[in-house]
Amino acid sequence: MAEDGIDISHHTSDHVDQYLGQLFDYVITVCDNAREQCPIFPSQARRIHKSFTDPGHQPGMSALESFRQVRDEIRDYSRQFIADHLNAIGSLHA
């Protein structure tokens, strides 16, 4: 992430229970294991699943190459998600 100018050194993995009771428009899972292990998130949010390859487990690729590839896929997906879902909402409120 630092290669893309993003500092995640203080980020942590949080348990989903920390977010119970908070309002969300979308809940997005990004790995098949999360989708299978946590199929229910008590929220009125729209649930979306986007599967990404588990980085570091791609045959013929170094772990670094794999992490870079998945990072770029997540970046591209996020940009498209914003364009498809959030920009439309912003124009409704303008």
Helices and strands as residue ranges (DSSP letters): G 2-4, G 16-19, E 26-29, H 32-37, E 46-49, H 63-81, I 82-86, H 87-93
